[in-house]
Amino acid sequence: MQHQNIREGFDVFLHDGGHAFGAVREARKNEIVVYIENAGDFRVPVSAVKEVDSEKVVLDRSKLSPILLEAIARAHSREDPRI
């Protein structure tokens, strides 16, 4: 199955071609632990993994909790927009 290819350090996205909002900290049998910038670690079920390719993990937005989606929305909020 595809989730078996997930490794620590892979970038995590909501859609291919978008901005990464975090990185895989740990890959487990039924979930991955994802560090989200400005929010910390979140457990994500492997059922929410849509695609794994080229060291990127794409998640299915419809399978994520509202708390996780809020953290993703704030992931880049502390970045300086002038950089």
C-alpha positions as protocol buffer text, in pm:
chain_id: "A"
residue {
  index: 1
  type: MET
  ca { x: 0 y: 0 z: 0 }
}
residue {
  index: 2
  type: GLN
  ca { x: 109 y: 355 z: -71 }
}
residue {
  index: 3
  type: HIS
  ca { x: 142 y: 473 z: 290 }
}
residue {
  index: 4
  type: GLN
  ca { x: 427 y: 226 z: 343 }
}
residue {
  index: 5
  type: ASN
  ca { x: 646 y: 453 z: 128 }
}
residue {
  index: 6
  type: ILE
  ca { x: 607 y: 750 z: 365 }
}
residue {
  index: 7
  type: ARG
  ca { x: 928 y: 844 z: 546 }
}
residue {
  index: 8
  type: GLU
  ca { x: 1031 y: 1092 z: 810 }
}
residue {
  index: 9
  type: GLY
  ca { x: 1111 y: 1432 z: 656 }
}
residue {
  index: 10
  type: PHE
  ca { x: 870 y: 1411 z: 362 }
}
residue {
  index: 11
  type: ASP
  ca { x: 693 y: 1743 z: 298 }
}
residue {
  index: 12
  type: VAL
  ca { x: 315 y: 1749 z: 345 }
}
residue {
  index: 13
  type: PHE
  ca { x: 65 y: 1928 z: 118 }
}
residue {
  index: 14
  type: LEU
  ca { x: -311 y: 1965 z: 66 }
}
residue {
  index: 15
  type: HIS
  ca { x: -272 y: 1950 z: -310 }
}
residue {
  index: 16
  type: ASP
  ca { x: 7 y: 1878 z: -554 }
}
residue {
  index: 17
  type: GLY
  ca { x: 175 y: 2200 z: -659 }
}
residue {
  index: 18
  type: GLY
  ca { x: 67 y: 2385 z: -343 }
}
residue {
  index: 19
  type: HIS
  ca { x: 282 y: 2509 z: -56 }
}
residue {
  index: 20
  type: ALA
  ca { x: 408 y: 2258 z: 199 }
}
residue {
  index: 21
  type: PHE
  ca { x: 260 y: 2328 z: 541 }
}
residue {
  index: 22
  type: GLY
  ca { x: 457 y: 2072 z: 736 }
}
residue {
  index: 23
  type: ALA
  ca { x: 668 y: 1759 z: 740 }
}
residue {
  index: 24
  type: VAL
  ca { x: 633 y: 1397 z: 843 }
}
residue {
  index: 25
  type: ARG
  ca { x: 788 y: 1335 z: 1185 }
}
residue {
  index: 26
  type: GLU
  ca { x: 696 y: 968 z: 1205 }
}
residue {
  index: 27
  type: ALA
  ca { x: 523 y: 705 z: 992 }
}
residue {
  index: 28
  type: ARG
  ca { x: 326 y: 442 z: 1181 }
}
residue {
  index: 29
  type: LYS
  ca { x: 109 y: 152 z: 1068 }
}
residue {
  index: 30
  type: ASN
  ca { x: -225 y: 339 z: 1081 }
}
residue {
  index: 31
  type: GLU
  ca { x: -120 y: 703 z: 1106 }
}
residue {
  index: 32
  type: ILE
  ca { x: 151 y: 955 z: 1036 }
}
residue {
  index: 33
  type: VAL
  ca { x: 268 y: 1224 z: 1275 }
}
residue {
  index: 34
  type: VAL
  ca { x: 296 y: 1555 z: 1094 }
}
residue {
  index: 35
  type: TYR
  ca { x: 468 y: 1866 z: 1229 }
}
residue {
  index: 36
  type: ILE
  ca { x: 273 y: 2172 z: 1115 }
}
residue {
  index: 37
  type: GLU
  ca { x: 454 y: 2504 z: 1123 }
}
residue {
  index: 38
  type: ASN
  ca { x: 330 y: 2732 z: 1403 }
}
residue {
  index: 39
  type: ALA
  ca { x: 108 y: 2454 z: 1547 }
}
residue {
  index: 40
  type: GLY
  ca { x: 311 y: 2146 z: 1644 }
}
residue {
  index: 41
  type: ASP
  ca { x: 258 y: 1774 z: 1590 }
}
residue {
  index: 42
  type: PHE
  ca { x: -68 y: 1621 z: 1466 }
}
residue {
  index: 43
  type: ARG
  ca { x: -166 y: 1259 z: 1417 }
}
residue {
  index: 44
  type: VAL
  ca { x: -317 y: 1199 z: 1074 }
}
residue {
  index: 45
  type: PRO
  ca { x: -480 y: 866 z: 980 }
}
residue {
  index: 46
  type: VAL
  ca { x: -331 y: 697 z: 675 }
}
residue {
  index: 47
  type: SER
  ca { x: -683 y: 694 z: 529 }
}
residue {
  index: 48
  type: ALA
  ca { x: -640 y: 1072 z: 480 }
}
residue {
  index: 49
  type: VAL
  ca { x: -331 y: 1022 z: 261 }
}
residue {
  index: 50
  type: LYS
  ca { x: -427 y: 1083 z: -98 }
}
residue {
  index: 51
  type: GLU
  ca { x: -90 y: 1048 z: -270 }
}
residue {
  index: 52
  type: VAL
  ca { x: 278 y: 981 z: -195 }
}
residue {
  index: 53
  type: ASP
  ca { x: 530 y: 1075 z: -462 }
}
residue {
  index: 54
  type: SER
  ca { x: 878 y: 1229 z: -485 }
}
residue {
  index: 55
  type: GLU
  ca { x: 913 y: 1266 z: -107 }
}
residue {
  index: 56
  type: LYS
  ca { x: 580 y: 1451 z: -90 }
}
residue {
  index: 57
  type: VAL
  ca { x: 264 y: 1347 z: 94 }
}
residue {
  index: 58
  type: VAL
  ca { x: -66 y: 1491 z: -29 }
}
residue {
  index: 59
  type: LEU
  ca { x: -360 y: 1476 z: 212 }
}
residue {
  index: 60
  type: ASP
  ca { x: -731 y: 1458 z: 134 }
}
residue {
  index: 61
  type: ARG
  ca { x: -885 y: 1775 z: 281 }
}
residue {
  index: 62
  type: SER
  ca { x: -1227 y: 1608 z: 320 }
}
residue {
  index: 63
  type: LYS
  ca { x: -1081 y: 1354 z: 563 }
}
residue {
  index: 64
  type: LEU
  ca { x: -912 y: 1601 z: 798 }
}
residue {
  index: 65
  type: SER
  ca { x: -1050 y: 1737 z: 1125 }
}
residue {
  index: 66
  type: PRO
  ca { x: -1150 y: 2104 z: 1156 }
}
residue {
  index: 67
  type: ILE
  ca { x: -872 y: 2156 z: 1413 }
}
residue {
  index: 68
  type: LEU
  ca { x: -612 y: 2021 z: 1173 }
}
residue {
  index: 69
  type: LEU
  ca { x: -746 y: 2234 z: 885 }
}
residue {
  index: 70
  type: GLU
  ca { x: -727 y: 2544 z: 1106 }
}
residue {
  index: 71
  type: ALA
  ca { x: -364 y: 2464 z: 1194 }
}
residue {
  index: 72
  type: ILE
  ca { x: -284 y: 2421 z: 823 }
}
residue {
  index: 73
  type: ALA
  ca { x: -445 y: 2758 z: 743 }
}
residue {
  index: 74
  type: ARG
  ca { x: -218 y: 2926 z: 1001 }
}
residue {
  index: 75
  type: ALA
  ca { x: 99 y: 2739 z: 904 }
}
residue {
  index: 76
  type: HIS
  ca { x: 262 y: 3031 z: 725 }
}
residue {
  index: 77
  type: SER
  ca { x: 104 y: 3315 z: 925 }
}
residue {
  index: 78
  type: ARG
  ca { x: 429 y: 3415 z: 1098 }
}
residue {
  index: 79
  type: GLU
  ca { x: 631 y: 3445 z: 779 }
}
residue {
  index: 80
  type: ASP
  ca { x: 737 y: 3787 z: 661 }
}
residue {
  index: 81
  type: PRO
  ca { x: 543 y: 3846 z: 333 }
}
residue {
  index: 82
  type: ARG
  ca { x: 823 y: 4071 z: 208 }
}
residue {
  index: 83
  type: ILE
  ca { x: 1065 y: 3777 z: 187 }
}
